[in-house]
Amino acid sequence: KDRSIVADVEHYEKMFTSNGIFFPLIVVDGRVVGAWKRTWKKDSCIFHIDLLKGATIDTKALAKAAQEYADFWGVKNVVFA
């Protein structure tokens, strides 16, 4: 139950459900910095990013990872909403 090694307790509600199931998370250097969701629209994969308060992220690395995810599913376009 103690997940403080990867994120502060104040962020737990953004990390996992009340049943303990993790949301899709963004992890940098072993620390959770945010969560993401994706939706499909025709030939696009739309990513919704929710960074934790005070978190920063390398946007180029995030874009690269998102493109790799989309490529895996055979989707051409990546959009950040």
Secondary structure, 3 states (H helix, E strand, C coil): CCCCCCCCHHHHHHHECCCCCECCEEEECCEEEEEEEEEEECCEEEEEEEECCCCCCCHHHHHHHHHHHHHHCCCCEEEEC
